[in-house]
Every structure is written in C-alpha cells, then in structure tokens.
Amino acid sequence: MPIPPGEMRRRLEEERRREQAHRRLRWRRRRRHLAWWLAAAVAAAIAFVGVRLASAADTLGEELADRFRQLEARVEELEEDQQRLARTLLTFEVPAALDFAGEAVPLDGWDVRERLEREVLLSLQQRGQIILWLKRAARYFPYIEEALREAGLSDDLKYVAVIESALRPQALSSASAQGIWQFIPATARRYGLRVTASWDERRDPELATRAALAYLTDLHRTFGEWSLALAAYNSGEGRVRSAMARQKVQSYYQLALPRETERYVFRAYAAKLILAEPERYGFRVPDEERYQPPRSDRVQVRVRRRLTVLAIAEAGDSFYREVKLLNPAITGDALLTGNYPINLPEGAGEQFRAREIGAPAATSTGTRHRVQCGDTLYAIARRYGVRLADLRRWNPTVAGRAIRPGDVLVIRRTRQ
C-alpha cells in the first residue's frame, strides 16, 4: 500500500538525521586519529630533542668540566709562580753553584754569598732598567757574542757591557769614559780607537767591542783570573796590582779594593743570573718587543777638509738625526780630514758611493744655491753661467727628479 506523504517526509528526515549522525561520528573518529598521530609525533619530537639536548648537555658539561680543570691548574700554576717570584724578589735563593767565564765563584765563602745577594736584590729593584737591558740586548748582544766566539772568549763577558753602560753607546761617566764598554781616552787610543773632537770610536759599539775584548784578554793574561781581570778593567791594572802586592793577596774575593770595584764583579754575576733566566725573576719580554738592530749600509768616506752631517744625510736621502743615531761615533756636526766608516739607512749605500760627497770642491771652490719657488735647473744654470749637464753632475741628488723649494745645489767655479 502506498506510503502516505507525511510518512515519507518523516522517513526522509529521519534518514537525513542518521546520515548526519554518521558523518559526525566519522569526523570525530578522524579527529581522534589525527590527534593521536599528532600527539605521537609531538612525543617523538620531544623525545628526540630531549635525547639531543641531553647529549649536548653531557658534552657541554664535559667541556665545561675540562675547562674548569684547566683553569684550576692554571690558577695553581700562577699561585706557585707568584710565590716563587715573591721568594725570589724578597729573599733570592743563592744558587748552589755559579761560574763566570768558566771560573767557579766560591759561594762557600761567608761574605761571597752576601755580596752576590746584595747586587741581585738591588738590581731587581730597578725593574724598568732590567726590561731595558733585555730589550737592548737583542740589538747589541748578537755581534758581541760573535766577536767573543772569534776571540775564543767566554760568552759571559758580554755582561760586562751591561753593567758598564746598560748597553747605551752614548753613555758618559764622570771620569770621561764613554761608550757601551766605557773606555777612557788613553786606554781607547792604546787599543786602536780614534778619539778626536769630531769622531770618537769609543761610542761605536762594534769597534769598541773589538778593543774591549783585546783589553780584557790582556788583563786576563796579566792576572790569570777573570775576577781580577774585571776588577782591573774597572779600576785599572796598576791599582789592582798594587793592592795585591801590599795586602799579599792573590784572590779577588779577599782583596780590599775601592767600594765600587769590590761590587763591580758581583754586578756582572748578578747581570748574568738575571738576564740568563729572566722568567725566573718575573721578566717576560716577547721577542717582537725587543729592540732590533737598525738595518744599514756601511760605506767608507774620505774627507779631505770638512764634511757636515747634514751633507751626509742629504747624500744618503736620510736625516741629520738618523745619521747621528746610526753613527754614534760622530760627536759634532761635521767630520774633519780622514777616512771614516759611515752607516747609512739600508739601500742608501750604493747611491751614496756614486756621489762625490767627500770632495772638497763642493764647499771650498763652489757656491751653494737654495732653490726657491719657480726655480728650474735650466734657469739656475743660466743665472750662474754654467752648463746644465755640469749642474746635474755636481748635484746627483736631484739629477733624477724635479728640484723642490729648499733643495741646496752646489755650483762649482771653473778654474782658469
């Protein structure tokens, strides 16, 4: 029998509600599945990150622990260094044995240890001076050591230059001794050093070193011991020989001498102890901070009448002050007649040799012209009635470049 319209609508509506209920149920299941998978994924990610973090934390913890152990060890090392340095500075532990130039120092003598300790402690009070010793040693020790090797002498003798002048070529004493080896004029001349009003080879470190080693060798040959030889170097061989004869003593350590001389040899010992092991006393000067020898060319210059330092500087494309620093033997503003070994900045030697720097005609038979604004070589040559080629030949410093205001040109007169 046919379904009434009302019943049909009711059944369709009921079917529609059931379908909607099924769709909602299916959607809820899908959401539950999706939530489960998301939760699983999040849990897996958290677990993975946790493992990685734990691993990183373990690694970081090990690294930090290792760094901490290193820092602890470094702190302990620094504390030990500080304590050792404090002991060294305040008490100075006398070494069990000490030799100088191959000779043993008798440290078992009751006053020898005291004399040595005094000089070390007094030297350590002047920390700035010791740092300068270390810095200058890089400049002067290399050729002093080479000269000592060539002479067959002990390397320890280089410390004599340290206590004499603190390695300063211009050092001057109240007794008129000069240079890093502190020669007086008479002794310097005896060992072949020129000492004049314009040139003093006592102030040339290399020339003075050769003379000093010859003098020390003669003193050692005379007295037989380096301690006595050093005492004689300080106060003179006559005084030491006289004291030995008067006191009937053959040992420096039992010889009564002037106070300065009695301390002198121990100062050399102190310089050796400190400079041979500067780190032991708290001195650390990096190699790059030490003073290096200036690079220079050495040329022989013959001066017939007079040659100014300024002329040398101009011929070597240098400066007055630089020439004086490179040549401490030059004592004034000019050199007089003679032959001189001159140091010039590196690379300037060849061009200097090519110039007639020592010729007398440049000053005695010529005229000097200071270049003014607007001057040209051609105009200057015409003004003085000379050939342009001659003007260039007389002034090689400007032959290869344009002249500048302030340049000084030499104009020579042709003799009839």
ABEGO torsion letter per residue (X at the ends): XBBBAAAAAAAAAAAAAAAAAAAAAAAAAAAAAAAAAAAAAAAAAAAAAAAAAAAAAAAAAAAAAAAAAAAAAAAAAAAAAAAAAAAAAAAEBBBABBBBGGBBBBAABAAAAAAAAAAAAAAAABAAAAAAAAAAAAAAAAAAAAAAAAAGBBAAAAAAAAAAAGGBAABBBAAGBBEAAGBBAAAAAAAGBBBBAABBAAABAAAAAAAAAAAAAAAAAAAGBAAAAAAAAAAEAAAAAAAAAAAGBABAAABBBBAAAAAAAAAAAAAAAAAABAAAAGBBBBAAABBBBBBBBBBBBBBAABBBAAAAAAAAGBBAAAAAAABAABABABBBBEBBBBBBBBGAAAAAAABBAABAAAAAABBBBBBBBGBBAAAAAAAAGBBAAAAAAABAAAAABBBBBGBBBBBBBBBX
